[in-house]
Amino acid sequence: MRSLMKDLSLSAWVAGFIATLISYAGPLVIVFQAAKSAGMSTEALSSWVWAISIGSGVLGIVLSLRFKVPVVIAWSAPGSALLVSMLPGISLNEAVGAYILANGIILLVGLSGAFDRIVGKLPTAISAAMLAGILFSFGTRLFVSLKDKPVMVLAMFVTYLLFRRLAPRYAVMAVLVVGCVIAASSGELNRSALVIGLATPTWIAPEFSWHGLLNIALPLVMVALTGQFVPGVAVLRNHGYATPASPIISASGLGSLLLAPFGCHGLTLAAITAAICTSREAHEDKGKRYIAGVAGGVFYLVLGIFGATLVSIFSAFPKELIAALAGLALFAAIAGALAGSMAAPDDREAALITFLVTASGMSFLGLSAAFWGLIFGLAAHLLLTARTAPRTIPDDTEALEADR
């Protein structure tokens, strides 16, 4: 405790606060879209927000203090994006069963220490292409929403570009502010939906099915390991932190497993917001930047307790604002996934197939586009990169010698 008090700094608390705000301004919007597409009740959505917020807060605080490293834990944004198309076709109880299966697998990966080996065997281009396909529709909805709310969406789009040029860290937050101001000034903010209330955890009995395992659990594991933990660990390594990945993955899997019956689809190591807490802006001394991780965890806890208020705030927004905010918040993730899918020349065709199948939204034999994208992409990868033994044809001299 004495060491903790000595390491406290205003800059670290500000970094933690900004990282938390960005999480709620961007990735949380996708959770609301998933809940709306599934017709989820307000109570279930409030419990979901409570679970992912409390889990992120507790894990961030514990892991940051344990390793003296700014560990930022957050809910899986690509996982939330996957659920937008999958939840409408499955019961909430089956979805919770899939969450338990997915997080149980992630926990086993962390405990076994097999993270590096598993990720190393998965073609990076295929994983990136599947992620790009999942996120693709969010980018297109931004421009589709232009038809109904051109002034609001264009203002948000221009704001995003300006802040990406001048202050990239605050781009998503600025977009949220501009969207809210325009919605409020034009009378499109539903103030009657606003309430102040605490979140109430709601137990959801899990149901296990092959449909949930193949359509939700396995894709959730894929996007968590390759789309979240890999870049999250890379951020820590790039800033000089050699923290082992296995304990963080294990803790995230265990926390997600315990909170799954309350709606938590998965908690992972953050990458984009983690870069804020691991940078020099958090503290000149990298040994004291772990306070930013602790601060972020505290803000997650506070906002999670008032989950009902958060739900009402986002429910008051017009749907076009939510669509535009989600699309802009995922621009960087979409760009990174597309770049990663095309990075390996030998895997470009397989990655393209994965992307097209996943982005198509097709369903076959009751299985989702994300599942089939992965299957088609891996099959194409194996067929296109399989090595065949060179066939040697004896020349005429060797043939004559053989006849003798």
N, C-alpha and C positions, 0 to 999 in steps of 0.2 A: 504493500500500500504506500509506503514511503517513497519507493521508486516511482510508482505511478503518479503520485502527486508532483514529484519533481519533474517528470517528463511532460506534464500537461502544458499545452500551448494553444493560443487562440487560433493560429493558422491551421493546426490539425483539426480542431473542432469545426472550423469553417469548411475545410475540405470534406469532412465527414457529412456535414449538413448538406453541402452542394451535391455530393454523391447520392445521398438519400432522396433529395428533391428530384434529381434527374430520373431516378428509378421510378418514382411515383408519377412523374410527368410523362414518361414514355412507356416503359414496359407494362405498367399497371393498366394502361388503356387497353392493351391486348387481352388482359384478363376479363375486363368488362365486355369486350366484344365477344369473347368465347361464351361468357355467361348469357349474354343477350341472344346469341344464336341458338343456344340450347333452351331458352325460355326458363332459365334458372330463377328460383324464388329469391327475394331480397335477403331472406334469412340465410340461405345457402351461400349466396355471394358474399355476405358480410362475414360468414364463417371462413370462407376461402381467403378473403383479404386478411382476416385475423391470423389465420394459420401461416400464410407465407410471410407476413410481416413479423410476427413473434418469432418464427423459426429463423428468419434472416437476422433478427436482432440478437437473439441468444447465441447463435452460432458465431456471428461476427465478433461479439464481445469475448466469448470463451476462447476462440481460436487466436484472436489477436493478442490476448493476454498470455496464452499458453506459449506461442512461438515468438512473441515480441516482434510481430510482423503485421502490417496493415492488411489483414485478411477481410475481404468484403464478400459476404454471402448474399445472394439475391435469388429470386425465383427465376426459373428458366423462361426467358422471353420466347425463344424458338419453340419451346414446349407449349407455351400458351398459344402461339400461332397455330400449331398443329391441332390444338383442341377446338379452334374456331370452326373447322370443317368436320371434326370428328364427333364432338359432343351431341350435335343434333340427332345422330343416328344410333345413340347408345344411351342406356339409362345412367343416371348419376351414380347408382350403386355399382354398376359394372365399371364405370370410369374410376371410382375409388379403388375397386379391386385391381384395375390395371395400374393405378398409381403405386399400390403396395408392391405389386410384382416388379415394376420398373425400379423402384427405390431399393427393393431387396437385392436385385441384380447389381445395382450400383454399389451397395454396401459390400457385397461379396467381392466385387472388383477391387474396392479399396482395401479390404482386409487381406486379400490374397497378394496384394502388391503387384498385380498383373496389369496395371493401367498402361504403362509404357509399352508392354508387349502387345496388348490388345490393339491399342491405337496404332502401333507400328505396322500391324498386319492389315489394317483397314486402309484401302486406297483413299488418301486424303481428298482427291478430286471427287470421288463418288460421294463422300460424306458432305463436302461443301456444296455439291450440286443438289443433293437432297434438301439441304438447308435453304439454298437459294430458291428451290421450287416451292417450299413451304411458305417462304416469306414473299414470294413474287406477287401474290394477289393483294397484299397490303400496299405495295407500291402502286399498283394499278388503281386501287380504290381511291387513292388520293386524287387522281385526275378525273375519275368518274364522278366524284362528288362536286367537281367544278360546275356541273350542269345546274345543280340546285342552289348552291351557295357560292357563286363566282367571286364576290368581293371578299368574303371571309377566307376562302381557300387560297386565293391568289395572294392575299395579304400575308397569310401564314407561310406560303411558299417563298415569297420574296424575303420575309423576315429570316427564314431558315438560311437562305443563300447569303444574305448579308452577314449574319452572325457566324456562319461557317467560315467566312472570309476574315472577319474581324475578331471574333471571340468564340471559337468552336465549342469550347466547354459549355457555354451557356445557350447554345443554339436551340435545343429542345425546350428549355425553360422559357426562352423568349417567345417561341412559337405558341406555347401554352398561354402565356400572358396576353399576346396579341389576339389569339382566338377568343379568349374569355372576354376581353374588352369589347371586341366587335359584337359578340353574341349578346352581351349585356346591354350595349348601347342601342342595338337594333331590336331589343325586346324578345330575343330568341332564347334567352336563358330562363328555364322553367324554375322560378324561385320557389314555387309551392312545393317542389320536391325536396328542398333543402331541410334537413333536420340535424340536430346535434344529439348524438347518442353513442353509446359504447357498443363495441362489437360483442356478439354473443356466440361463442363456439357451438356448433351444431354437429352432433355425431351422425355420420352417414354409414350405415351398415354396408360393408363391402360384399360384392358378388363377383365371383371369378368365372371367366369364360374365355374360350379360345379367341373369340372375336375381339375382346378387350386386350388380350395378350398380343395378338398379331398387329392390330390396328393402332393401338395406343401405347402399350408398354414397350415393345421393342423400338419403335421410332423415338419414344421419349428417351430411352437409354442411349440411342445413337446420337441424338442432338445434344444430350447432356455431356457425354464424354468427348465428342469431337467438336461440338459447337460452343461449349461453355468451359469445360475443365481444361481443354488443351490451350485455348487462348488465355484463360485465367492464369494458368501456371506459367505461360510464356511472359505475361505481364510481370509477375513476381520475379522471374529469372532475369528479365531485361533490366530490372531496377536493382539487381544485385542481391536478391533474396534467394537463398538456396534451400528454402523450406521443402521438406519431402511432400510429395503430392498425396501419398496414400492416406495419411491421417486426416487430411482435409476432405478427401473423397469419402472416407469412411464416416466421418462425423456428419457430412452433408447427407449421405444416404440414410444414416440412422435417424437423424432429425426429421427428414422427409418421410421416412417410414412411420414414425410415431405420430406425425401430424396428418398423414394421408386420410384417415377417417374423418377429419374435419375439413377436407377439401384441398389440402396441399398437394399439388401435382408434382413438385420437385424443386429442391433448393440446390443451387450450384455455386461454384466459384465465379464471381463477377469478373468481367474483363474491362469493359469501357469505363464503368464507374470506379473500378479498382485502380485504373491508371491515374485518377485524380488523387486518390489517397496515397499512392506510392511515389508521386512526383515530388520535386523539390518545393513546390508551392505548399505542400502539407507541412514540411519542416526541412530545414537545411541539413540536419543530422538524420540520416536514414534510420538510425537506431531508435529514433523517437517518433517515427511516423506511424507506429502501431496505434498511437492515440487516435489517429484519424479513423482506423478500423473500429476502435471502441466507440468513438463518438457516433459513427454511422449506425452502429448497433443500437445505441441508446435512442436515436431518432426513429429507427425502425420500430422499436418497442412502443414509443409514444404514439406514433401514427397508427400502429396496429391496434392499440387499445381503442382508438376512436374510429374503428373500421366502418361503423354504421354511418358516420359523418362523411367519410370518404366515398362510400357507395352513393349517398344522396347527392354529393357534389358532382360526381361523374354522371349520375342519372339526369341531372339538370341540364347537361350539355346537349346541344343538338347533335344528331348522329353524324352529320357532315364534319363537325369539329373533331369528333372522336376518330373518324376515318382518316382525316387529314393529319391529325396528330400522330396516330399510329404509323401511317405511312412514312412521314418525315422522321420519326424517331427510329425507324428501321432502315433508313437509307444507307447508313454506314454498314450495317450488318448485311444488307443485300449486296452492296458493292463488294464487300470483303468475301462473301460466299461465292459470288460470280467470278471474282479474280482467282480465288483458290481453286474453283472447279476447272478453270482453263490453264492453270499454272503448269501442269505436267503434259507435254505434247502427246505422249503415248496414250494418255487417258482422256483426251478431249472428246472423242466420239462417245465413249462410255459415259462420261460426265454429262454430255449433251443429252443423251438418252435418259439418264436419270432425271435431269432437270425438266425435260419436256413431259415425261410421264408424271412426275410429282406435281408440276405446275398445272397440268391438265385438269386435275381434280377428279379423274376417272375413278370408278369403283368397279371391281370385278370379283365375282365369287364372294361378295360381302367384305372384301378387303380393300383398304384405302389406297389412295394414290401414293402416299408416302411409302407404304410397304412395297407396292409394285415398282415404284421408282428405284428403290434399293435393290430389289430382286433383278429387274431388267438391267440396271447399271452394273451390278456385280457379274451377271452372266455375260454381258458385253465385254467387260474388263477381262474376264477369264478367256473368252474366245479370241479377243483381239491381241492379247499379250501372251498367249500360250506359246511356248517354245517347242518346236519340233526338231527332232534329231536330223542333222544334215544327211541327205542321201548321197552316198558315194557311188559313182558309176565307173567301173574299171575301163581303162582305155584299151585299145586294140592289142597293144603289146602284152599287157597283163592278161588279157583274155587268151592270147596264144600260149603264153607260159602256163596258164592254168590247164589248157587242153593237153599240153605235153605231159 
